[in-house]
Amino acid sequence: MGGFYTAMVVLGFFVLRLGVPILITATVCYGLRRLDARWQAEAEAMNGNRQEVAVVNSGARRG
């Protein structure tokens, strides 16, 4: 039984050694994707506002 427990401890530390960095990396990637999506939505909203202002300004010059 001593060999079984030793093997489980070694396997557990191996999974811990790989699992924690993978979990941290996945969490950072998820956060960066959400941040990028928010920045893209803000940029599209600002671009839409600029186009509306340009249309209003160009209409004012014609009149």
N, CA, C and O atoms as a Tripos MOL2 file, in Angstrom:
@<TRIPOS>MOLECULE
protein
  252   251    63     0     0
PROTEIN
NO_CHARGES

@<TRIPOS>ATOM
      1 N           0.8110   -1.1990    0.0000 N.3       1 MET1
      2 CA          0.0000    0.0000    0.0000 C.3       1 MET1
      3 C           0.8500    1.2560    0.0000 C.2       1 MET1
      4 O           0.3990    2.2940   -0.4830 O.2       1 MET1
      5 N           2.0760    1.1970    0.5300 N.am      2 GLY2
      6 CA          2.9440    2.3730    0.5770 C.3       2 GLY2
      7 C           3.2670    2.8800   -0.8140 C.2       2 GLY2
      8 O           3.3650    4.0880   -1.0290 O.2       2 GLY2
      9 N           3.4350    1.9600   -1.7710 N.am      3 GLY3
     10 CA          3.7410    2.3510   -3.1340 C.3       3 GLY3
     11 C           2.5640    3.0570   -3.7960 C.2       3 GLY3
     12 O           2.7530    3.9810   -4.5880 O.2       3 GLY3
     13 N           1.3520    2.6200   -3.4710 N.am      4 PHE4
     14 CA          0.1540    3.2450   -4.0360 C.3       4 PHE4
     15 C           0.0220    4.6910   -3.5680 C.2       4 PHE4
     16 O          -0.2350    5.5850   -4.3740 O.2       4 PHE4
     17 N           0.1960    4.9180   -2.2830 N.am      5 TYR5
     18 CA          0.0820    6.2740   -1.7480 C.3       5 TYR5
     19 C           1.1850    7.1720   -2.2920 C.2       5 TYR5
     20 O           0.9470    8.3410   -2.5960 O.2       5 TYR5
     21 N           2.3620    6.6390   -2.4110 N.am      6 THR6
     22 CA          3.4660    7.4100   -2.9670 C.3       6 THR6
     23 C           3.1710    7.7970   -4.4180 C.2       6 THR6
     24 O           3.4140    8.9310   -4.8300 O.2       6 THR6
     25 N           2.6500    6.8500   -5.1760 N.am      7 ALA7
     26 CA          2.3150    7.1310   -6.5670 C.3       7 ALA7
     27 C           1.2040    8.1830   -6.6510 C.2       7 ALA7
     28 O           1.2420    9.0510   -7.5230 O.2       7 ALA7
     29 N           0.2180    8.1120   -5.7550 N.am      8 MET8
     30 CA         -0.8610    9.1030   -5.7480 C.3       8 MET8
     31 C          -0.3420   10.4900   -5.3780 C.2       8 MET8
     32 O          -0.7760   11.4870   -5.9550 O.2       8 MET8
     33 N           0.5680   10.5600   -4.4350 N.am      9 VAL9
     34 CA          1.1340   11.8500   -4.0420 C.3       9 VAL9
     35 C           1.9350   12.4440   -5.1960 C.2       9 VAL9
     36 O           1.8250   13.6360   -5.4830 O.2       9 VAL9
     37 N           2.7350   11.6220   -5.8520 N.am     10 VAL10
     38 CA          3.5240   12.0970   -6.9910 C.3      10 VAL10
     39 C           2.5920   12.5460   -8.1170 C.2      10 VAL10
     40 O           2.8120   13.5970   -8.7200 O.2      10 VAL10
     41 N           1.5720   11.7720   -8.3970 N.am     11 LEU11
     42 CA          0.6100   12.1340   -9.4300 C.3      11 LEU11
     43 C          -0.1400   13.4170   -9.0500 C.2      11 LEU11
     44 O          -0.3720   14.2790   -9.8980 O.2      11 LEU11
     45 N          -0.5100   13.5360   -7.7970 N.am     12 GLY12
     46 CA         -1.2030   14.7400   -7.3270 C.3      12 GLY12
     47 C          -0.3490   15.9890   -7.4770 C.2      12 GLY12
     48 O          -0.8360   17.0280   -7.9240 O.2      12 GLY12
     49 N           0.9310   15.8910   -7.1040 N.am     13 PHE13
     50 CA          1.8150   17.0390   -7.2700 C.3      13 PHE13
     51 C           2.0640   17.3580   -8.7420 C.2      13 PHE13
     52 O           2.2160   18.5240   -9.1050 O.2      13 PHE13
     53 N           2.1070   16.3390   -9.5850 N.am     14 PHE14
     54 CA          2.2830   16.5580  -11.0190 C.3      14 PHE14
     55 C           1.0860   17.3010  -11.5970 C.2      14 PHE14
     56 O           1.2450   18.2430  -12.3740 O.2      14 PHE14
     57 N          -0.1130   16.8710  -11.2120 N.am     15 VAL15
     58 CA         -1.3350   17.5440  -11.6770 C.3      15 VAL15
     59 C          -1.3850   18.9670  -11.1250 C.2      15 VAL15
     60 O          -1.7760   19.8900  -11.8400 O.2      15 VAL15
     61 N          -1.0030   19.1540   -9.8860 N.am     16 LEU16
     62 CA         -0.9620   20.4770   -9.2890 C.3      16 LEU16
     63 C           0.0500   21.3670  -10.0080 C.2      16 LEU16
     64 O          -0.2110   22.5450  -10.2530 O.2      16 LEU16
     65 N           1.1890   20.8040  -10.3380 N.am     17 ARG17
     66 CA          2.2480   21.5530  -11.0230 C.3      17 ARG17
     67 C           1.7830   22.0240  -12.4080 C.2      17 ARG17
     68 O           2.1450   23.1190  -12.8390 O.2      17 ARG17
     69 N           0.9970   21.2170  -13.0980 N.am     18 LEU18
     70 CA          0.5000   21.6050  -14.4160 C.3      18 LEU18
     71 C          -0.8320   22.3450  -14.3300 C.2      18 LEU18
     72 O          -1.0760   23.2720  -15.1020 O.2      18 LEU18
     73 N          -1.6820   21.9480  -13.4110 N.am     19 GLY19
     74 CA         -3.0320   22.4810  -13.3470 C.3      19 GLY19
     75 C          -3.1100   23.9380  -12.9260 C.2      19 GLY19
     76 O          -3.8870   24.7050  -13.4940 O.2      19 GLY19
     77 N          -2.3210   24.3260  -11.9460 N.am     20 VAL20
     78 CA         -2.3860   25.6990  -11.4580 C.3      20 VAL20
     79 C          -1.9520   26.6970  -12.5380 C.2      20 VAL20
     80 O          -2.6710   27.6700  -12.7640 O.2      20 VAL20
     81 N          -0.8180   26.5080  -13.2140 N.am     21 PRO21
     82 CA         -0.4640   27.4640  -14.2800 C.3      21 PRO21
     83 C          -1.4650   27.4820  -15.4320 C.2      21 PRO21
     84 O          -1.7370   28.5390  -16.0000 O.2      21 PRO21
     85 N          -2.0130   26.3180  -15.7810 N.am     22 ILE22
     86 CA         -3.0140   26.2820  -16.8520 C.3      22 ILE22
     87 C          -4.2650   27.0320  -16.4170 C.2      22 ILE22
     88 O          -4.8480   27.7640  -17.2170 O.2      22 ILE22
     89 N          -4.6870   26.8690  -15.1770 N.am     23 LEU23
     90 CA         -5.8580   27.5740  -14.6610 C.3      23 LEU23
     91 C          -5.6260   29.0860  -14.6330 C.2      23 LEU23
     92 O          -6.5120   29.8570  -15.0040 O.2      23 LEU23
     93 N          -4.4560   29.5040  -14.2020 N.am     24 ILE24
     94 CA         -4.1360   30.9300  -14.1810 C.3      24 ILE24
     95 C          -4.1230   31.4980  -15.5940 C.2      24 ILE24
     96 O          -4.6600   32.5800  -15.8340 O.2      24 ILE24
     97 N          -3.5150   30.7790  -16.5250 N.am     25 THR25
     98 CA         -3.4550   31.2310  -17.9180 C.3      25 THR25
     99 C          -4.8470   31.3240  -18.5190 C.2      25 THR25
    100 O          -5.1500   32.2910  -19.2170 O.2      25 THR25
    101 N          -5.6880   30.3510  -18.2660 N.am     26 ALA26
    102 CA         -7.0500   30.3710  -18.7900 C.3      26 ALA26
    103 C          -7.8400   31.5370  -18.2090 C.2      26 ALA26
    104 O          -8.6180   32.1720  -18.9210 O.2      26 ALA26
    105 N          -7.6510   31.8240  -16.9310 N.am     27 THR27
    106 CA         -8.3460   32.9370  -16.2920 C.3      27 THR27
    107 C          -7.9110   34.2690  -16.8920 C.2      27 THR27
    108 O          -8.7490   35.1320  -17.1540 O.2      27 THR27
    109 N          -6.6150   34.4450  -17.1110 N.am     28 VAL28
    110 CA         -6.1100   35.6830  -17.7140 C.3      28 VAL28
    111 C          -6.6330   35.8300  -19.1410 C.2      28 VAL28
    112 O          -7.0380   36.9210  -19.5420 O.2      28 VAL28
    113 N          -6.6280   34.7440  -19.9070 N.am     29 CYS29
    114 CA         -7.1450   34.7920  -21.2860 C.3      29 CYS29
    115 C          -8.6180   35.1730  -21.3020 C.2      29 CYS29
    116 O          -9.0380   35.9810  -22.1310 O.2      29 CYS29
    117 N          -9.3960   34.6110  -20.4100 N.am     30 TYR30
    118 CA        -10.8230   34.9300  -20.3360 C.3      30 TYR30
    119 C         -11.0220   36.4140  -20.0180 C.2      30 TYR30
    120 O         -11.8430   37.0890  -20.6390 O.2      30 TYR30
    121 N         -10.2720   36.9000  -19.0570 N.am     31 GLY31
    122 CA        -10.3850   38.3100  -18.6920 C.3      31 GLY31
    123 C          -9.9810   39.2370  -19.8220 C.2      31 GLY31
    124 O         -10.6290   40.2600  -20.0460 O.2      31 GLY31
    125 N          -8.9180   38.8930  -20.5370 N.am     32 LEU32
    126 CA         -8.4810   39.7280  -21.6560 C.3      32 LEU32
    127 C          -9.4790   39.7050  -22.8030 C.2      32 LEU32
    128 O          -9.6670   40.7220  -23.4710 O.2      32 LEU32
    129 N         -10.1170   38.5800  -23.0440 N.am     33 ARG33
    130 CA        -11.1400   38.5220  -24.1000 C.3      33 ARG33
    131 C         -12.3340   39.4020  -23.7480 C.2      33 ARG33
    132 O         -12.8700   40.0970  -24.6100 O.2      33 ARG33
    133 N         -12.7480   39.3740  -22.4920 N.am     34 ARG34
    134 CA        -13.8620   40.2320  -22.0700 C.3      34 ARG34
    135 C         -13.4840   41.7030  -22.1870 C.2      34 ARG34
    136 O         -14.2940   42.5230  -22.6180 O.2      34 ARG34
    137 N         -12.2590   42.0330  -21.8040 N.am     35 LEU35
    138 CA        -11.7940   43.4060  -21.9030 C.3      35 LEU35
    139 C         -11.7370   43.8600  -23.3560 C.2      35 LEU35
    140 O         -12.1250   44.9850  -23.6710 O.2      35 LEU35
    141 N         -11.2580   42.9940  -24.2380 N.am     36 ASP36
    142 CA        -11.1950   43.3200  -25.6570 C.3      36 ASP36
    143 C         -12.5860   43.5230  -26.2370 C.2      36 ASP36
    144 O         -12.7950   44.4430  -27.0280 O.2      36 ASP36
    145 N         -13.5350   42.6850  -25.8580 N.am     37 ALA37
    146 CA        -14.9040   42.8330  -26.3490 C.3      37 ALA37
    147 C         -15.5090   44.1560  -25.8770 C.2      37 ALA37
    148 O         -16.2190   44.8260  -26.6270 O.2      37 ALA37
    149 N         -15.2210   44.5230  -24.6300 N.am     38 ARG38
    150 CA        -15.7350   45.8000  -24.1190 C.3      38 ARG38
    151 C         -15.1070   46.9710  -24.8650 C.2      38 ARG38
    152 O         -15.8000   47.9260  -25.2150 O.2      38 ARG38
    153 N         -13.7990   46.9050  -25.1100 N.am     39 TRP39
    154 CA        -13.1310   47.9890  -25.8340 C.3      39 TRP39
    155 C         -13.6530   48.0900  -27.2660 C.2      39 TRP39
    156 O         -13.8160   49.1940  -27.7870 O.2      39 TRP39
    157 N         -13.9120   46.9620  -27.9020 N.am     40 GLN40
    158 CA        -14.4450   46.9950  -29.2640 C.3      40 GLN40
    159 C         -15.8360   47.6190  -29.2830 C.2      40 GLN40
    160 O         -16.1500   48.4000  -30.1820 O.2      40 GLN40
    161 N         -16.6670   47.2880  -28.3110 N.am     41 ALA41
    162 CA        -18.0060   47.8680  -28.2480 C.3      41 ALA41
    163 C         -17.9350   49.3760  -28.0160 C.2      41 ALA41
    164 O         -18.7020   50.1330  -28.6100 O.2      41 ALA41
    165 N         -17.0220   49.8110  -27.1590 N.am     42 GLU42
    166 CA        -16.8530   51.2420  -26.9290 C.3      42 GLU42
    167 C         -16.3670   51.9480  -28.1860 C.2      42 GLU42
    168 O         -16.8360   53.0430  -28.4980 O.2      42 GLU42
    169 N         -15.4320   51.3390  -28.9140 N.am     43 ALA43
    170 CA        -14.9120   51.9430  -30.1420 C.3      43 ALA43
    171 C         -16.0010   52.0370  -31.1990 C.2      43 ALA43
    172 O         -16.0930   53.0450  -31.9010 O.2      43 ALA43
    173 N         -16.8220   51.0080  -31.3240 N.am     44 GLU44
    174 CA        -17.9170   51.0450  -32.2950 C.3      44 GLU44
    175 C         -18.9430   52.1110  -31.9170 C.2      44 GLU44
    176 O         -19.4880   52.7850  -32.7910 O.2      44 GLU44
    177 N         -19.2090   52.2660  -30.6300 N.am     45 ALA45
    178 CA        -20.1480   53.2890  -30.1860 C.3      45 ALA45
    179 C         -19.6010   54.6860  -30.4760 C.2      45 ALA45
    180 O         -20.3370   55.5680  -30.9200 O.2      45 ALA45
    181 N         -18.3240   54.8800  -30.2260 N.am     46 MET46
    182 CA        -17.7160   56.1840  -30.5160 C.3      46 MET46
    183 C         -17.7000   56.4480  -32.0150 C.2      46 MET46
    184 O         -17.9340   57.5780  -32.4440 O.2      46 MET46
    185 N         -17.4290   55.4320  -32.8110 N.am     47 ASN47
    186 CA        -17.4080   55.5940  -34.2620 C.3      47 ASN47
    187 C         -18.8070   55.9310  -34.7730 C.2      47 ASN47
    188 O         -18.9480   56.7570  -35.6750 O.2      47 ASN47
    189 N         -19.8200   55.3200  -34.2250 N.am     48 GLY48
    190 CA        -21.1980   55.6130  -34.6140 C.3      48 GLY48
    191 C         -21.5720   57.0450  -34.2700 C.2      48 GLY48
    192 O         -22.2500   57.7170  -35.0460 O.2      48 GLY48
    193 N         -21.1300   57.5130  -33.1070 N.am     49 ASN49
    194 CA        -21.4210   58.8950  -32.7150 C.3      49 ASN49
    195 C         -20.7240   59.8710  -33.6500 C.2      49 ASN49
    196 O         -21.2980   60.9030  -33.9960 O.2      49 ASN49
    197 N         -19.5070   59.5710  -34.0620 N.am     50 ARG50
    198 CA        -18.7760   60.4570  -34.9640 C.3      50 ARG50
    199 C         -19.4670   60.5330  -36.3180 C.2      50 ARG50
    200 O         -19.5260   61.6030  -36.9230 O.2      50 ARG50
    201 N         -19.9870   59.4160  -36.7970 N.am     51 GLN51
    202 CA        -20.6620   59.4210  -38.0870 C.3      51 GLN51
    203 C         -21.9510   60.2360  -38.0130 C.2      51 GLN51
    204 O         -22.2810   60.9490  -38.9600 O.2      51 GLN51
    205 N         -22.6820   60.1410  -36.9040 N.am     52 GLU52
    206 CA        -23.9030   60.9290  -36.7490 C.3      52 GLU52
    207 C         -23.5840   62.4120  -36.7270 C.2      52 GLU52
    208 O         -24.2980   63.2100  -37.3330 O.2      52 GLU52
    209 N         -22.5210   62.7880  -36.0350 N.am     53 VAL53
    210 CA        -22.1270   64.1920  -35.9770 C.3      53 VAL53
    211 C         -21.7140   64.6650  -37.3580 C.2      53 VAL53
    212 O         -22.0450   65.7840  -37.7480 O.2      53 VAL53
    213 N         -21.0010   63.8410  -38.1010 N.am     54 ALA54
    214 CA        -20.5730   64.2140  -39.4430 C.3      54 ALA54
    215 C         -21.7780   64.4100  -40.3610 C.2      54 ALA54
    216 O         -21.7850   65.3350  -41.1730 O.2      54 ALA54
    217 N         -22.7770   63.5730  -40.2490 N.am     55 VAL55
    218 CA        -23.9840   63.7130  -41.0800 C.3      55 VAL55
    219 C         -24.7180   64.9850  -40.7110 C.2      55 VAL55
    220 O         -25.1760   65.7100  -41.5940 O.2      55 VAL55
    221 N         -24.8380   65.2640  -39.4470 N.am     56 VAL56
    222 CA        -25.5330   66.4890  -39.0090 C.3      56 VAL56
    223 C         -24.7660   67.7070  -39.4780 C.2      56 VAL56
    224 O         -25.3740   68.6560  -39.9740 O.2      56 VAL56
    225 N         -23.4460   67.7110  -39.3370 N.am     57 ASN57
    226 CA        -22.6370   68.8580  -39.7530 C.3      57 ASN57
    227 C         -22.6820   69.0530  -41.2650 C.2      57 ASN57
    228 O         -22.7660   70.1900  -41.7280 O.2      57 ASN57
    229 N         -22.6280   67.9890  -42.0360 N.am     58 SER58
    230 CA        -22.6540   68.1320  -43.4730 C.3      58 SER58
    231 C         -24.0310   68.6210  -43.9420 C.2      58 SER58
    232 O         -24.1210   69.3430  -44.9350 O.2      58 SER58
    233 N         -25.0860   68.2410  -43.2460 N.am     59 GLY59
    234 CA        -26.4200   68.7230  -43.5720 C.3      59 GLY59
    235 C         -26.5660   70.2060  -43.2550 C.2      59 GLY59
    236 O         -27.2810   70.9250  -43.9540 O.2      59 GLY59
    237 N         -25.8990   70.6590  -42.2150 N.am     60 ALA60
    238 CA        -25.9870   72.0680  -41.8310 C.3      60 ALA60
    239 C         -25.2730   72.9580  -42.8510 C.2      60 ALA60
    240 O         -25.7000   74.0860  -43.0960 O.2      60 ALA60
    241 N         -24.2010   72.4580  -43.4400 N.am     61 ARG61
    242 CA        -23.4730   73.2580  -44.4270 C.3      61 ARG61
    243 C         -24.2610   73.4270  -45.7120 C.2      61 ARG61
    244 O         -24.1620   74.4620  -46.3710 O.2      61 ARG61
    245 N         -25.0220   72.4430  -46.0660 N.am     62 ARG62
    246 CA        -25.7810   72.5070  -47.3230 C.3      62 ARG62
    247 C         -26.9220   73.4990  -47.2340 C.2      62 ARG62
    248 O         -27.2860   74.1320  -48.2250 O.2      62 ARG62
    249 N         -27.4840   73.6320  -46.0470 N.am     63 GLY63
    250 CA        -28.6760   74.4440  -45.8980 C.3      63 GLY63
    251 C         -28.3980   75.8860  -45.8150 C.2      63 GLY63
    252 O         -29.3240   76.6870  -45.6870 O.2      63 GLY63
@<TRIPOS>BOND
     1     1     2 1
     2     2     3 1
     3     3     4 2
     4     3     5 am
     5     5     6 1
     6     6     7 1
     7     7     8 2
     8     7     9 am
     9     9    10 1
    10    10    11 1
    11    11    12 2
    12    11    13 am
    13    13    14 1
    14    14    15 1
    15    15    16 2
    16    15    17 am
    17    17    18 1
    18    18    19 1
    19    19    20 2
    20    19    21 am
    21    21    22 1
    22    22    23 1
    23    23    24 2
    24    23    25 am
    25    25    26 1
    26    26    27 1
    27    27    28 2
    28    27    29 am
    29    29    30 1
    30    30    31 1
    31    31    32 2
    32    31    33 am
    33    33    34 1
    34    34    35 1
    35    35    36 2
    36    35    37 am
    37    37    38 1
    38    38    39 1
    39    39    40 2
    40    39    41 am
    41    41    42 1
    42    42    43 1
    43    43    44 2
    44    43    45 am
    45    45    46 1
    46    46    47 1
    47    47    48 2
    48    47    49 am
    49    49    50 1
    50    50    51 1
    51    51    52 2
    52    51    53 am
    53    53    54 1
    54    54    55 1
    55    55    56 2
    56    55    57 am
    57    57    58 1
    58    58    59 1
    59    59    60 2
    60    59    61 am
    61    61    62 1
    62    62    63 1
    63    63    64 2
    64    63    65 am
    65    65    66 1
    66    66    67 1
    67    67    68 2
    68    67    69 am
    69    69    70 1
    70    70    71 1
    71    71    72 2
    72    71    73 am
    73    73    74 1
    74    74    75 1
    75    75    76 2
    76    75    77 am
    77    77    78 1
    78    78    79 1
    79    79    80 2
    80    79    81 am
    81    81    82 1
    82    82    83 1
    83    83    84 2
    84    83    85 am
    85    85    86 1
    86    86    87 1
    87    87    88 2
    88    87    89 am
    89    89    90 1
    90    90    91 1
    91    91    92 2
    92    91    93 am
    93    93    94 1
    94    94    95 1
    95    95    96 2
    96    95    97 am
    97    97    98 1
    98    98    99 1
    99    99   100 2
   100    99   101 am
   101   101   102 1
   102   102   103 1
   103   103   104 2
   104   103   105 am
   105   105   106 1
   106   106   107 1
   107   107   108 2
   108   107   109 am
   109   109   110 1
   110   110   111 1
   111   111   112 2
   112   111   113 am
   113   113   114 1
   114   114   115 1
   115   115   116 2
   116   115   117 am
   117   117   118 1
   118   118   119 1
   119   119   120 2
   120   119   121 am
   121   121   122 1
   122   122   123 1
   123   123   124 2
   124   123   125 am
   125   125   126 1
   126   126   127 1
   127   127   128 2
   128   127   129 am
   129   129   130 1
   130   130   131 1
   131   131   132 2
   132   131   133 am
   133   133   134 1
   134   134   135 1
   135   135   136 2
   136   135   137 am
   137   137   138 1
   138   138   139 1
   139   139   140 2
   140   139   141 am
   141   141   142 1
   142   142   143 1
   143   143   144 2
   144   143   145 am
   145   145   146 1
   146   146   147 1
   147   147   148 2
   148   147   149 am
   149   149   150 1
   150   150   151 1
   151   151   152 2
   152   151   153 am
   153   153   154 1
   154   154   155 1
   155   155   156 2
   156   155   157 am
   157   157   158 1
   158   158   159 1
   159   159   160 2
   160   159   161 am
   161   161   162 1
   162   162   163 1
   163   163   164 2
   164   163   165 am
   165   165   166 1
   166   166   167 1
   167   167   168 2
   168   167   169 am
   169   169   170 1
   170   170   171 1
   171   171   172 2
   172   171   173 am
   173   173   174 1
   174   174   175 1
   175   175   176 2
   176   175   177 am
   177   177   178 1
   178   178   179 1
   179   179   180 2
   180   179   181 am
   181   181   182 1
   182   182   183 1
   183   183   184 2
   184   183   185 am
   185   185   186 1
   186   186   187 1
   187   187   188 2
   188   187   189 am
   189   189   190 1
   190   190   191 1
   191   191   192 2
   192   191   193 am
   193   193   194 1
   194   194   195 1
   195   195   196 2
   196   195   197 am
   197   197   198 1
   198   198   199 1
   199   199   200 2
   200   199   201 am
   201   201   202 1
   202   202   203 1
   203   203   204 2
   204   203   205 am
   205   205   206 1
   206   206   207 1
   207   207   208 2
   208   207   209 am
   209   209   210 1
   210   210   211 1
   211   211   212 2
   212   211   213 am
   213   213   214 1
   214   214   215 1
   215   215   216 2
   216   215   217 am
   217   217   218 1
   218   218   219 1
   219   219   220 2
   220   219   221 am
   221   221   222 1
   222   222   223 1
   223   223   224 2
   224   223   225 am
   225   225   226 1
   226   226   227 1
   227   227   228 2
   228   227   229 am
   229   229   230 1
   230   230   231 1
   231   231   232 2
   232   231   233 am
   233   233   234 1
   234   234   235 1
   235   235   236 2
   236   235   237 am
   237   237   238 1
   238   238   239 1
   239   239   240 2
   240   239   241 am
   241   241   242 1
   242   242   243 1
   243   243   244 2
   244   243   245 am
   245   245   246 1
   246   246   247 1
   247   247   248 2
   248   247   249 am
   249   249   250 1
   250   250   251 1
   251   251   252 2
@<TRIPOS>SUBSTRUCTURE
     1 MET1         2 RESIDUE 1 A MET
     2 GLY2         6 RESIDUE 1 A GLY
     3 GLY3        10 RESIDUE 1 A GLY
     4 PHE4        14 RESIDUE 1 A PHE
     5 TYR5        18 RESIDUE 1 A TYR
     6 THR6        22 RESIDUE 1 A THR
     7 ALA7        26 RESIDUE 1 A ALA
     8 MET8        30 RESIDUE 1 A MET
     9 VAL9        34 RESIDUE 1 A VAL
    10 VAL10       38 RESIDUE 1 A VAL
    11 LEU11       42 RESIDUE 1 A LEU
    12 GLY12       46 RESIDUE 1 A GLY
    13 PHE13       50 RESIDUE 1 A PHE
    14 PHE14       54 RESIDUE 1 A PHE
    15 VAL15       58 RESIDUE 1 A VAL
    16 LEU16       62 RESIDUE 1 A LEU
    17 ARG17       66 RESIDUE 1 A ARG
    18 LEU18       70 RESIDUE 1 A LEU
    19 GLY19       74 RESIDUE 1 A GLY
    20 VAL20       78 RESIDUE 1 A VAL
    21 PRO21       82 RESIDUE 1 A PRO
    22 ILE22       86 RESIDUE 1 A ILE
    23 LEU23       90 RESIDUE 1 A LEU
    24 ILE24       94 RESIDUE 1 A ILE
    25 THR25       98 RESIDUE 1 A THR
    26 ALA26      102 RESIDUE 1 A ALA
    27 THR27      106 RESIDUE 1 A THR
    28 VAL28      110 RESIDUE 1 A VAL
    29 CYS29      114 RESIDUE 1 A CYS
    30 TYR30      118 RESIDUE 1 A TYR
    31 GLY31      122 RESIDUE 1 A GLY
    32 LEU32      126 RESIDUE 1 A LEU
    33 ARG33      130 RESIDUE 1 A ARG
    34 ARG34      134 RESIDUE 1 A ARG
    35 LEU35      138 RESIDUE 1 A LEU
    36 ASP36      142 RESIDUE 1 A ASP
    37 ALA37      146 RESIDUE 1 A ALA
    38 ARG38      150 RESIDUE 1 A ARG
    39 TRP39      154 RESIDUE 1 A TRP
    40 GLN40      158 RESIDUE 1 A GLN
    41 ALA41      162 RESIDUE 1 A ALA
    42 GLU42      166 RESIDUE 1 A GLU
    43 ALA43      170 RESIDUE 1 A ALA
    44 GLU44      174 RESIDUE 1 A GLU
    45 ALA45      178 RESIDUE 1 A ALA
    46 MET46      182 RESIDUE 1 A MET
    47 ASN47      186 RESIDUE 1 A ASN
    48 GLY48      190 RESIDUE 1 A GLY
    49 ASN49      194 RESIDUE 1 A ASN
    50 ARG50      198 RESIDUE 1 A ARG
    51 GLN51      202 RESIDUE 1 A GLN
    52 GLU52      206 RESIDUE 1 A GLU
    53 VAL53      210 RESIDUE 1 A VAL
    54 ALA54      214 RESIDUE 1 A ALA
    55 VAL55      218 RESIDUE 1 A VAL
    56 VAL56      222 RESIDUE 1 A VAL
    57 ASN57      226 RESIDUE 1 A ASN
    58 SER58      230 RESIDUE 1 A SER
    59 GLY59      234 RESIDUE 1 A GLY
    60 ALA60      238 RESIDUE 1 A ALA
    61 ARG61      242 RESIDUE 1 A ARG
    62 ARG62      246 RESIDUE 1 A ARG
    63 GLY63      250 RESIDUE 1 A GLY
